């Protein structure tokens, strides 16, 4: 008796047993998913064909990505592969993709499950970082764009599931006797640093008589992600806000109200990483009707991230402005006589660790009843040590007596150069690259620990009725605890133990010049030797310079209980048109307890711990329908409600107040989740057979989001010491404070259209018949209204690109050679909400990969960012206000893989 495929389905490309192939389209497209995945396919054509067939067999709106083989996911980064799906765009950090946006919604709106459970994350929010997980260890990614009642809630945009190879899917024959293994050894060369890092992986799977299976994976990667760029932290208006009254004399109204850059700088952003990942799977087929499984995962990422910055501080009193040029309300040139040139190095030393255990049992009780149960636990921890080493030029650097004013009072020329703001000294005796011109400014330290513990249990039942109808029932309980603790400290120039002064930047071995390869007329910048800096400076620090920082520390405990009922049905309409569908309801109750500290920042007050509870219940109906109009033409529709829970920082109960100004800020532990009503409509045309299966599709999607978060300021009366913190015997009495906090705001909507075409070019004459291509385009738009009419999200939601495009051209000759060109482009989008908002300009990247198989060896070569694309960002949706312009450089991957 076979375990039910609906409830317990096992799809994997490793179940390739070519018992039959078919050239009859009617037979081919009527095969079940399990049967389809047994059709033997090889190489890049094979995984694309499997993706087409998996989409064809699904009832809801889904997309699937398969690995070609052990250790051979389509891209070295899982997120890079996912972005090639219609409706998905990629966020890059120093050139590497780490997060995705689905249908115009930012990463926090997508729920990601690893090995069947929600993975813990080491950062404070709910966002999932794909760069933590080695792609070599995974063989399948499924993106559920439409919801059904049995799928775990929490992904308002989509649910994404990642899985590893299963040993019982390894085919047993005379050659391998159920053993499959692969080992790879690659080198990753980074063009900007001219360094090569190793990347290696091992996967072994053994299938004993289709009864017992064990799989093990191990992957190590060293990498260096680098960016050389010209930044300004932002732009401010009016310029007069940073000038003393006496210094404004003689300036026109146009000049006084102009935009002025804040902190122009040249930056080398260098991240050195070491990542170790491992997976383990045990499967035991207890009987024909019962199966036991255990999956485990471990990931450890160590990263030393350095920000090397040479900048000029255009933040406070900028002095007298001369030779001022204003164009279209923007300062494009000028000389300012009170600017502080600075050299700063920031080090972020982080270690992330994730562990996960999933125990599952599934089977059939009789011919009608099937069940599945799961018990899962995951934990994540990040320890982050941040240190900022800062030096500043003073009057002594230009030959004047040192007044001790670390503000600098150095005359600086600023020049707007299109995509960057360049700066040069207006003082004859000062040089930006002379380490003798800088003195000690400040050291700032922050140590933090983030923890995320997550366990869940679920039980699912399926009952088979007549007429190919099944009923599913299920319950899931989960508890998640996220916490953050932080300590901070700073040591200024006058804080040395025993008085005196700290060493200047020209102390032996403390600084050096390094090459700068980014845009702008600069070839070198100064780097602080952080190790030498610690040796010289740390002994001079006070013993208690590091103090706990309660306002950045919190804990949120969240419990969810969900139950669902779902009906799956098959029928025919108009006598012979197959109709498939499901309808269901999921009910989820969430309770949370957010703990933090209320603090009075005016001094002399005590910090008061507090815990605030919250709860809510949501009903999530869903309906999915698929109509096979012909063997080739499929229509789908879906209507469903989804939710996404708010970020944990928004849930923090911390309140910051100033008794003097009677203003403050706070989190909101009672904030409610985002919910949305969704509708999808798709038409899909499938053509070709077997390894030549192709697809042309159009999908329309609409999301009506009921409550986005916005910040509001309101009058709040605080009465007692526990509410605001106070000292002495007499409470301050009732006071009205202006408190800014996040609240659930007004509605928003997101609409998108996805067009896709993929096909092998078998109809062309040789050798062009070995070619194939993928092309998809997505158009997305949003509308929203907020209390603040100037809120930029009314124009465009953060992370949303109005247009995106993917194009892939591939070539495969038999099973010995294949090559691929992959192009991805996305329109501009809001990268960060600031005042004003930060926009990233349209970005395109072209990647190349090729492999040649010789016997059991496969030789690989890849070029990432083949055309050396550059990133450009600006403020206030105005490219004339540049905030970041730089390049990530090319990366080259080369090596060999050996398979059994």
C-alpha positions in Angstrom: 0.0 0.0 0.0 1.5 3.3 -1.1 1.6 6.3 1.3 -0.8 9.0 0.2 0.9 11.4 -2.3 -1.4 14.3 -1.5 -0.5 14.5 2.2 2.9 12.9 2.2 4.2 13.6 -1.3 7.9 13.2 -1.9 9.2 15.0 -5.0 12.9 14.9 -5.8 15.0 14.9 -8.9 17.0 12.1 -7.4 14.1 9.7 -7.9 15.2 9.4 -11.5 14.4 5.8 -12.6 13.8 5.9 -16.3 11.3 3.1 -16.3 9.6 4.7 -19.2 9.6 7.9 -21.3 6.8 9.1 -23.5 6.4 11.0 -26.6 2.7 11.2 -26.4 1.7 14.7 -25.0 -1.5 13.4 -23.6 0.2 10.6 -21.6 3.0 12.9 -20.6 1.0 15.7 -19.2 -1.5 13.4 -17.5 1.2 11.7 -15.4 1.3 12.3 -11.7 4.1 14.4 -10.2 5.7 11.2 -8.8 5.6 9.6 -12.2 6.9 12.8 -13.9 9.9 13.0 -11.7 10.9 9.5 -12.8 11.4 10.6 -16.4 15.1 10.6 -16.9 16.5 14.0 -17.7 20.1 15.3 -17.5 21.8 18.6 -16.9 20.4 22.1 -17.0 17.6 21.0 -19.5 16.6 18.4 -17.0 16.1 20.7 -14.0 14.2 23.2 -16.1 12.0 20.4 -17.4 11.4 19.2 -13.8 10.4 22.7 -12.8 7.9 23.0 -15.7 6.4 19.6 -14.8 6.2 20.4 -11.1 4.3 23.6 -11.9 2.0 21.8 -14.2 1.0 19.2 -11.6 0.4 21.7 -8.7 -3.1 23.0 -8.0 -2.0 26.4 -6.5 0.3 29.0 -7.9 3.8 27.6 -7.3 7.3 27.6 -8.7 10.0 25.0 -8.0 13.8 25.0 -8.4 15.7 21.7 -8.5 19.4 21.0 -8.3 21.0 19.2 -11.2 22.8 16.7 -8.9 24.5 16.5 -5.5 26.6 19.7 -4.9 25.1 21.3 -8.0 22.4 23.9 -7.3 21.9 26.2 -10.3 23.8 29.1 -8.5 26.3 29.2 -5.7 23.8 31.4 -3.8 20.2 30.1 -3.3 18.8 33.6 -3.5 20.4 34.1 -6.9 18.5 31.1 -8.3 15.2 32.2 -6.7 15.4 35.7 -8.3 15.0 34.1 -11.7 11.4 33.2 -10.8 8.8 35.6 -12.1 7.7 38.1 -9.5 10.8 37.8 -7.4 13.6 40.4 -7.0 16.9 40.2 -5.1 18.5 42.4 -2.5 22.3 42.5 -2.7 24.7 43.2 0.1 28.2 44.0 -1.1 27.3 42.2 -4.3 26.0 39.0 -2.8 22.2 38.3 -2.7 21.0 37.7 0.8 17.3 38.5 0.8 14.4 38.4 -1.7 11.2 40.4 -2.4 8.2 38.6 -3.7 5.5 40.4 -5.6 6.8 43.8 -4.6 6.8 43.1 -0.8 10.0 43.3 1.3 11.7 40.3 2.9 9.8 40.4 6.2 6.6 39.5 4.3 7.9 36.1 3.2 8.0 33.0 5.4 10.9 30.6 4.8 10.8 27.0 6.0 13.9 24.8 6.0 13.5 21.0 6.3 9.8 21.5 6.9 9.9 24.0 9.7 10.4 27.7 10.2 14.1 28.3 10.6 15.4 30.4 13.4 17.2 33.6 12.4 20.2 35.2 14.1 19.2 38.8 13.4 16.6 40.7 15.5 13.9 40.8 12.9 12.0 38.0 11.0 13.9 38.4 7.7 15.6 35.3 6.3 19.2 35.5 5.2 19.9 33.1 2.3 23.6 33.7 2.4 23.9 31.8 5.6 22.9 28.5 4.0 25.3 26.7 1.6 23.5 26.0 -1.7 25.4 22.7 -2.1 23.4 21.1 0.7 20.0 21.7 -0.9 18.3 20.1 -3.8 14.8 21.7 -4.0 13.2 25.0 -3.3 9.4 25.5 -3.6 7.8 28.9 -3.7 4.1 28.9 -2.8 2.7 32.2 -4.1 -0.8 31.2 -3.3 -1.9 29.9 0.1 -3.8 26.9 1.2 -5.1 25.9 4.6 -2.5 23.3 5.3 0.5 25.7 4.7 1.9 27.4 7.8 0.8 31.0 8.1 3.1 34.0 8.4 4.0 34.7 4.8 1.8 37.5 3.5 3.8 37.5 0.2 4.6 33.8 -0.1 5.8 30.7 1.7 9.2 29.4 0.6 10.3 25.8 1.4 13.9 24.5 1.2 14.8 20.9 1.4 17.8 18.6 1.2 18.4 15.3 -0.7 16.6 12.2 0.7 18.6 8.9 0.7 15.6 6.7 -0.1 15.2 8.6 -3.4 18.6 7.3 -4.5 18.1 4.7 -7.2 19.5 1.2 -6.6 21.2 -0.6 -9.5 24.1 -2.9 -10.1 26.6 -0.1 -10.5 26.0 2.0 -7.4 24.3 -0.5 -5.0 22.3 2.4 -3.6 25.3 4.6 -2.9 25.5 8.2 -4.3 28.3 10.6 -3.4 29.8 13.8 -4.7 32.8 16.0 -3.6 33.7 19.4 -5.0 36.7 21.6 -4.7 36.3 25.2 -6.0 38.2 28.4 -5.8 36.5 31.8 -5.5 38.7 34.7 -6.9 37.6 38.2 -6.0 38.8 40.8 -8.6 38.9 43.8 -6.3 41.2 42.2 -3.7 43.0 39.7 -6.0 42.5 37.0 -3.4 41.3 33.4 -3.9 39.2 31.6 -1.2 38.4 27.9 -1.1 34.9 26.4 -1.4 34.4 22.7 -0.9 31.5 20.3 -0.3 30.8 16.7 0.3 27.5 14.8 0.0 27.0 11.1 0.6 23.7 9.1 0.5 23.1 5.4 0.9 19.9 3.5 0.3 19.7 0.0 1.8 17.0 -1.9 -0.1 14.6 1.0 -0.1 14.2 0.3 3.6 16.9 2.4 5.4 18.6 5.5 4.1 21.3 7.8 5.4 22.5 11.1 3.9 25.2 13.4 5.0 26.3 16.8 3.7 29.3 19.0 4.6 30.1 22.3 3.0 32.9 24.9 3.7 33.3 28.2 2.0 35.7 31.1 2.5 34.6 34.3 0.7 35.4 38.0 0.5 32.6 40.4 -0.4 34.0 43.8 -1.2 32.7 47.2 -2.2 34.7 50.3 -3.1 32.4 53.3 -3.2 31.7 57.0 -2.7 29.0 57.7 -0.2 27.2 60.5 1.5 25.2 59.4 4.6 22.3 61.5 3.3 21.3 65.0 2.3 19.8 67.8 4.5 17.7 70.8 3.8 18.0 73.7 4.5 21.7 74.3 4.5 21.2 77.2 6.9 20.3 74.7 9.7 24.0 73.9 9.9 25.3 77.4 9.9 25.7 79.9 12.8 23.6 83.1 12.3 26.8 85.2 11.8 27.9 82.9 9.0 24.7 83.3 6.9 25.4 86.9 6.1 25.6 87.7 2.4 23.9 84.4 1.3 20.7 84.4 -0.8 17.5 82.7 0.1 18.1 80.2 -2.6 21.5 79.3 -1.1 20.2 79.1 2.5 17.4 76.7 1.6 19.5 74.5 -0.7 20.2 70.8 -0.2 23.7 70.0 1.3 25.3 66.6 1.5 25.9 65.1 4.9 29.2 63.4 5.4 30.7 62.8 2.0 33.1 59.9 2.2 35.2 57.3 0.3 34.7 53.8 1.5 36.3 50.4 1.2 33.8 47.9 2.6 35.5 44.5 3.1 33.9 41.4 4.5 35.9 38.3 5.2 33.8 35.2 5.8 34.2 31.6 6.7 31.1 29.4 6.6 30.6 25.8 7.6 27.4 23.9 7.0 26.3 20.3 7.5 23.1 18.3 7.1 22.1 14.8 8.1 19.1 12.7 7.1 18.0 9.3 8.4 15.0 7.5 6.8 13.5 4.3 7.9 10.6 2.6 6.0 9.0 0.8 8.9 6.5 -0.9 6.5 4.9 -0.2 3.2 2.5 2.1 5.0 4.8 3.8 7.6 8.0 5.9 7.4 10.2 7.5 10.0 12.6 10.4 9.2 15.0 12.6 11.1 16.7 15.7 9.6 19.4 17.9 11.2 21.2 21.0 10.0 24.0 23.1 11.4 25.4 26.3 10.1 28.3 28.4 11.4 29.3 31.7 9.8 32.2 33.8 11.1 32.6 37.3 9.5 35.0 40.1 10.0 33.5 43.1 8.3 35.5 46.3 8.0 34.2 49.6 6.9 37.2 51.8 6.0 36.0 55.4 5.7 37.8 58.7 4.9 35.2 61.5 5.2 34.4 65.1 5.9 31.8 65.9 8.6 29.3 68.3 7.1 26.8 67.7 9.9 26.9 70.6 12.4 28.5 74.0 12.2 30.0 74.2 8.7 31.3 77.8 9.0 31.4 80.4 6.3 30.4 79.3 2.8 32.2 80.9 -0.2 32.3 80.3 -3.9 28.9 78.7 -3.5 27.1 77.3 -6.5 23.5 76.2 -6.3 21.7 74.4 -9.2 18.1 73.3 -9.0 18.1 73.8 -5.2 21.2 71.7 -4.7 24.7 72.8 -3.6 27.0 71.7 -6.4 30.2 73.5 -5.3 31.4 75.5 -2.4 34.1 76.0 0.1 33.3 75.8 3.9 35.8 76.8 6.5 34.7 74.7 9.5 34.8 71.1 8.3 36.3 68.1 10.2 38.1 65.6 8.0 38.1 62.1 9.6 39.5 58.7 9.3 37.4 55.9 10.8 37.5 52.2 10.7 34.5 50.1 11.9 34.9 46.5 12.6 31.9 44.2 12.9 33.1 40.8 14.1 30.2 38.4 14.1 29.6 34.7 14.6 26.2 33.3 13.6 25.2 29.8 14.5 22.1 27.9 13.6 21.0 24.4 14.6 17.9 22.5 13.6 16.3 19.1 14.3 13.2 17.7 12.7 11.6 14.4 13.5 8.8 13.1 11.4 6.5 10.1 11.1 4.0 9.5 8.3 1.9 6.7 7.1 -1.4 5.1 6.2 -3.8 3.8 8.9 -6.0 2.0 6.4 -7.2 2.5 2.8 -8.9 5.8 3.8 -6.8 7.4 6.5 -3.3 8.8 6.3 -1.4 10.8 8.8 1.7 12.9 9.2 3.3 14.2 12.4 6.3 16.3 13.1 8.3 17.6 16.1 10.9 20.2 15.3 13.4 22.5 17.1 15.7 25.2 15.9 18.0 27.7 17.6 20.0 30.6 16.3 22.6 32.8 18.0 24.6 35.8 16.8 27.4 37.3 18.8 28.4 40.7 17.3 31.3 42.9 18.5 31.3 46.3 16.9 34.2 48.7 17.3 34.7 52.2 15.7 38.2 53.6 15.7 38.1 57.3 14.9 40.7 60.0 14.2 40.1 63.7 13.2 42.2 66.5 11.8 42.6 69.6 14.0 44.1 73.1 13.6 47.5 71.7 14.4 47.5 69.8 11.1 47.6 73.1 9.2 50.3 74.7 11.3 48.0 76.6 13.8 48.2 76.2 17.5 46.0 73.2 18.6 42.9 74.6 20.3 41.7 71.1 21.2 38.7 71.6 18.9 38.3 68.2 17.3 35.6 69.8 15.1 38.6 70.6 12.9 37.9 74.1 11.5 39.6 73.0 8.2 38.5 74.7 5.0 37.2 72.1 2.6 36.0 72.3 -1.1 32.9 70.3 -2.0 32.2 69.4 -5.6 29.1 67.6 -6.9 30.3 65.3 -9.7 27.0 63.7 -10.8 26.8 60.4 -8.9 29.1 61.4 -6.1 30.3 64.4 -4.0 34.1 64.9 -4.1 36.0 66.8 -1.5 39.5 68.4 -1.5 41.3 70.5 1.1 41.3 74.3 0.7 44.2 74.5 3.2 47.7 74.4 1.6 49.3 72.5 4.6 46.7 69.7 4.9 46.4 66.4 3.0 43.7 63.8 3.3 46.2 61.0 2.9 48.8 62.3 5.3 48.6 60.3 8.6 50.5 63.1 10.4 47.4 65.3 10.0 45.1 63.3 12.2 44.7 63.0 16.0 42.7 60.7 18.2 38.9 61.4 18.2 36.9 58.5 19.8 36.5 54.8 20.2 32.9 53.4 20.3 32.2 49.8 21.2 29.0 47.8 21.2 28.7 44.1 22.0 25.4 42.3 21.4 24.0 38.8 21.5 20.9 37.8 19.6 19.1 34.5 20.3 16.2 32.8 18.6 14.7 29.6 19.9 11.9 28.0 18.0 10.1 24.7 18.5 7.0 23.4 16.9 4.8 20.3 16.8 2.1 19.4 14.2 -0.2 16.6 13.4 -2.0 16.2 10.1 -4.7 13.7 9.0 -6.1 13.0 5.6 -9.3 11.1 4.8 -10.0 9.8 1.3 -13.6 9.9 0.1 -15.0 8.6 -3.1 -14.8 10.4 -6.4 -11.1 11.4 -5.8 -12.0 13.8 -2.9 -9.9 14.0 0.2 -10.3 15.9 3.5 -7.3 17.2 5.5 -7.3 18.1 9.1 -4.4 19.4 11.1 -3.2 21.3 14.2 0.1 23.0 14.8 1.6 24.5 18.0 4.7 26.6 18.0 6.7 28.7 20.5 9.3 31.2 19.6 11.5 33.3 21.9 13.7 36.0 20.5 16.0 38.1 22.6 18.7 40.7 22.3 21.2 42.0 25.0 23.7 44.8 24.3 26.4 46.7 26.1 28.0 49.9 24.8 30.9 52.1 25.6 32.8 55.1 24.2 36.1 56.6 25.0 36.8 60.2 24.0 40.0 62.1 23.8 39.8 63.2 27.4 38.9 59.9 28.9 42.3 58.3 29.2 43.1 56.7 32.5 45.4 59.0 34.4 44.9 61.9 32.1 47.1 62.9 29.2 46.4 62.1 25.6 46.0 59.1 23.3 48.5 58.4 20.4 48.0 60.2 17.2 47.3 58.4 13.9 51.0 58.5 13.0 52.0 56.2 15.9 54.2 53.3 14.7 52.2 50.8 12.7 48.8 52.4 13.5 47.8 53.4 9.9 48.7 52.8 6.3 47.5 53.7 2.8 45.5 51.2 0.8 44.3 51.2 -2.8 40.9 52.6 -3.6 39.3 51.2 -6.8 35.9 52.8 -6.7 34.6 55.9 -8.6 35.9 59.3 -8.0 39.3 61.0 -8.5 40.9 59.2 -5.5 43.4 56.3 -5.7 44.2 55.7 -2.0 42.6 56.1 1.4 43.9 55.6 4.9 43.2 52.4 6.9 43.7 52.1 10.6 45.5 48.9 11.7 42.8 47.6 14.1 45.0 45.1 15.9 47.7 47.7 16.5 45.1 50.2 17.6 43.8 47.8 20.2 47.3 47.2 21.5 48.0 50.9 21.9 44.6 52.1 23.1 42.9 49.4 25.2 45.3 49.7 28.2 44.4 53.4 28.4 40.6 52.8 28.7 38.8 53.1 32.0 37.8 49.7 33.4 34.1 50.5 33.3 33.9 52.0 29.8 31.5 49.1 28.7 28.1 49.4 30.2 24.8 47.5 29.7 22.4 49.3 27.3 18.9 48.3 28.4 17.1 50.3 25.7 18.6 48.1 23.0 17.9 44.9 24.9 14.6 43.0 24.8 12.9 39.6 24.7 9.7 38.6 22.9 8.0 35.3 23.5 5.4 34.3 20.9 3.1 31.3 21.0 0.9 30.2 18.1 -1.8 27.6 17.9 -3.3 26.9 14.5 -5.9 24.4 13.2 -7.2 23.8 9.7 -9.7 22.0 7.6 -9.1 21.5 3.9 -10.9 19.7 1.1 -9.2 18.5 -2.1 -11.4 17.6 -5.0 -11.2 16.5 -8.6 -14.1 16.7 -11.1 -15.0 17.4 -14.7 -16.9 20.2 -16.2 -18.5 20.3 -19.7 -18.3 16.5 -19.6 -14.5 16.1 -20.2 -12.5 19.1 -18.8 -10.6 18.1 -15.7 -11.0 20.4 -12.7 -8.8 20.3 -9.6 -9.1 22.4 -6.5 -8.9 22.8 -2.8 -10.8 24.9 -0.3 -10.1 25.3 3.4 -10.0 27.5 6.5 -7.0 28.0 8.8 -7.6 29.5 12.3 -4.6 30.8 14.2 -4.3 32.3 17.6 -1.2 34.2 18.6 -0.2 35.3 22.1 3.0 37.3 22.9 4.8 38.7 25.8 7.3 41.5 25.1 9.8 42.4 27.8 12.1 45.5 27.8 13.1 48.6 29.7 11.5 52.0 30.2 14.2 54.6 30.5 14.4 58.3 31.3 17.1 59.8 29.2 17.3 63.1 31.1 19.6 61.7 33.8 19.2 60.8 37.4 16.4 58.2 36.8 16.2 54.5 37.2 15.4 52.0 34.5 12.3 50.0 35.0 11.8 46.5 33.4 8.3 45.9 32.0 6.4 43.1 30.2 3.4 43.7 28.0 1.1 40.9 26.7 -0.8 40.8 23.5 -3.0 38.3 21.7 -5.1 38.0 18.5 -7.0 35.4 16.5 -7.2 35.4 12.7 -9.3 33.4 10.2 -7.5 32.6 7.0 -9.7 31.1 4.3 -8.3 29.8 1.0 -9.5 28.6 -2.3 -7.4 27.2 -5.2 -8.8 26.0 -8.6 -7.0 24.5 -11.7 -8.8 23.8 -14.9 -7.2 21.7 -17.6 -8.9 23.3 -20.6 -6.8 21.1 -22.9 -3.8 18.9 -22.5 -1.7 22.0 -23.2 -3.7 24.8 -21.7 -4.2 25.3 -17.9 -6.1 28.0 -16.1 -5.7 28.7 -12.4 -7.4 31.0 -9.9 -6.9 31.5 -6.2 -8.5 33.5 -3.5 -7.0 33.5 0.0 -6.2 35.6 3.1 -2.6 35.8 4.5 -0.9 37.4 7.4 2.6 38.5 8.4 3.5 39.3 12.0 5.2 42.6 12.9 8.9 43.0 13.4 10.2 42.3 16.9 11.8 45.7 17.2 8.3 47.2 16.7 7.0 45.0 19.4 9.6 46.1 22.0 7.9 47.8 25.0 10.9 50.2 25.5 9.9 53.9 26.1 12.5 56.6 25.8 11.5 60.0 27.4 13.2 63.2 28.2 11.8 65.0 31.2 13.2 68.3 30.0 11.6 68.4 26.5 8.8 65.9 27.4 9.2 64.0 24.1 10.0 60.4 23.6 9.7 57.3 21.5 8.4 53.8 22.1 7.7 50.4 20.6 4.2 48.9 20.6 3.8 45.4 22.0 0.1 45.5 21.1 0.7 46.0 17.4 -1.4 43.7 15.3 -0.2 41.6 12.3 -0.4 42.6 8.7 -3.3 40.8 6.9 -4.2 40.8 3.2 -6.9 39.5 0.9 -5.3 38.0 -2.2 -6.5 37.0 -5.6 -4.5 35.3 -8.4 -5.5 34.4 -12.0 -3.1 32.5 -14.3 -3.1 31.1 -17.8 -0.4 28.6 -18.7 0.4 26.9 -22.1 2.5 23.8 -21.9 4.2 22.5 -25.1 6.7 19.9 -26.0 7.3 16.5 -24.3 9.9 14.9 -22.0 13.1 16.9 -22.0 11.7 19.4 -24.4 8.8 20.5 -22.2 8.2 24.3 -22.4 5.9 26.9 -20.8 4.4 30.2 -21.7 2.3 31.9 -18.9 0.7 35.0 -17.6 -0.2 35.5 -14.0 -2.2 38.4 -12.4 -2.0 39.0 -8.7 -3.7 41.5 -6.4 -3.1 42.0 -2.7 -5.3 44.2 -0.5 -3.2 44.7 2.7 -5.3 45.7 5.6 -2.9 47.4 8.0 0.6 48.6 7.3 2.7 49.9 10.2 3.3 53.7 10.4 4.8 55.9 13.0 2.5 58.4 14.8 3.1 61.0 17.5 0.5 61.4 20.2 0.1 62.9 23.7 0.5 60.4 26.4 0.1 61.0 30.1 2.7 59.2 32.2 2.1 59.4 36.0 4.3 57.0 38.1 7.9 56.2 38.5 7.5 52.8 37.0 6.2 54.4 33.8 9.0 56.9 33.2 11.7 56.1 35.8 12.5 58.7 38.4 14.7 59.2 41.5 14.2 60.7 44.9 11.2 60.3 47.1 8.8 62.5 45.3 7.5 61.3 41.9 7.3 64.0 39.2 3.5 63.7 39.0 1.4 63.5 35.9 3.0 64.8 32.8 2.0 64.8 29.1 4.7 63.5 26.7 4.8 63.5 22.9 5.5 59.9 22.2 6.2 58.5 18.7 5.4 54.8 18.3 4.5 52.4 15.5 0.8 51.6 14.9 -1.3 49.7 12.4 -2.1 52.2 9.7 -4.3 52.4 6.7 -4.7 50.0 3.8 -2.4 49.4 0.9 -2.7 47.4 -2.3 -0.2 45.7 -4.5 -1.0 44.5 -8.1 1.4 42.6 -10.4 1.5 40.9 -13.8 4.0 38.2 -14.5 4.9 37.0 -18.0 7.0 34.0 -18.5 8.4 32.0 -21.5 10.8 29.1 -21.3 11.7 26.5 -24.0 14.4 24.4 -25.4 15.3 25.3 -29.0 15.1 21.7 -30.3 13.3 23.0 -33.5 16.5 24.7 -34.7 19.1 23.0 -36.9 22.2 21.5 -35.2 24.1 22.7 -33.3 21.7 25.4 -32.3 19.1 22.8 -31.3 21.1 22.4 -28.1 20.2 25.9 -27.0 17.3 26.9 -24.7 16.1 30.0 -23.0 14.1 31.5 -20.2 12.5 34.9 -20.3 10.2 36.5 -17.7 9.0 40.0 -16.9 7.1 41.4 -13.9 5.3 44.7 -13.6 4.3 45.6 -10.0 2.5 48.7 -8.6 1.3 49.7 -5.2 -0.9 52.3 -3.6 -1.2 53.3 0.1 -2.4 56.1 2.2 -0.8 57.2 5.5 -1.5 59.8 8.2 1.5 61.7 7.0 0.6 62.8 3.5 4.3 63.1 2.7 5.1 59.5 3.6 7.1 58.1 0.7 5.4 54.7 0.9 2.3 56.4 -0.6 4.4 56.6 -3.8 6.0 53.1 -3.7 6.3 50.5 -1.0 9.9 49.8 0.3 11.6 47.0 -1.7 9.1 47.2 -4.6 10.5 47.6 -8.1 7.9 48.5 -10.6 9.6 46.5 -13.3 11.9 43.5 -13.3 13.3 41.2 -16.0 15.1 37.9 -16.2 16.7 36.3 -19.2 18.6 33.0 -19.4 20.3 31.5 -22.5 21.7 28.0 -22.0 23.4 25.4 -24.1 23.7 21.7 -23.4 25.5 19.1 -25.5 24.5 15.6 -24.5 25.6 15.1 -20.9 29.2 16.3 -21.2 29.1 20.1 -21.7 26.7 22.9 -20.7 26.9 26.7 -20.5 24.6 29.4 -19.3 24.3 33.2 -19.5 21.9 34.6 -16.9 20.8 38.2 -16.9 18.7 39.9 -14.1 17.4 43.4 -14.0 15.3 45.3 -11.6 13.9 48.8 -11.5 14.7 51.4 -8.9 13.3 50.9 -5.4 13.3 52.3 -1.8 16.2 50.6 0.0 15.8 52.3 3.3 13.2 54.5 5.0 15.0 57.6 6.3 14.3 61.3 6.1 14.5 61.6 3.2 14.2 58.0 1.9 17.2 56.2 0.3 16.5 54.8 -3.2 18.6 52.3 -5.1 18.7 52.9 -8.9 17.9 50.3 -11.5 20.5 47.5 -11.4 21.4 44.7 -13.9 23.8 41.8 -13.6 25.0 39.3 -16.1 26.5 36.0 -14.9 28.2 33.2 -16.8 28.7 29.5 -15.9 29.9 26.4 -17.8 30.8 22.9 -16.9 32.5 20.0 -18.8 32.0 16.4 -17.7 34.7 13.8 -18.2 33.8 10.5 -16.8 32.9 11.0 -13.2 34.7 14.4 -13.1 33.0 17.7 -13.8 35.1 20.8 -14.4 33.3 24.1 -13.5 33.9 27.8 -14.3 31.8 30.8 -13.5 32.0 34.5 -13.7 29.7 36.6 -11.5 28.9 40.1 -12.5 30.5 39.6 -15.9 30.0 43.3 -17.0 31.2 44.7 -13.7 27.9 46.5 -12.9 27.9 49.3 -10.4 25.4 50.3 -7.8 24.0 53.8 -7.5 21.7 55.2 -4.7 20.2 58.6 -4.1 17.9 60.4 -1.7 14.4 61.7 -2.0 13.8 59.9 -5.3 16.2 62.4 -6.9 19.3 61.1 -8.7 20.8 64.6 -8.3 21.1 63.8 -4.5 23.6 60.9 -4.7 24.2 58.8 -1.5 26.1 55.8 -2.8 28.0 55.0 -6.0 30.4 52.1 -6.2 31.3 48.7 -7.6 31.4 45.2 -6.3 33.8 43.9 -8.9 33.7 40.5 -10.7 34.1 37.1 -9.0 35.5 34.0 -10.7 34.7 30.5 -9.6 36.7 27.5 -10.9 37.2 23.9 -9.8 36.2 20.3 -10.1 33.5 18.0 -8.8 33.7 14.2 -8.6 30.6 12.0 -8.4 29.9 8.4 -7.7 
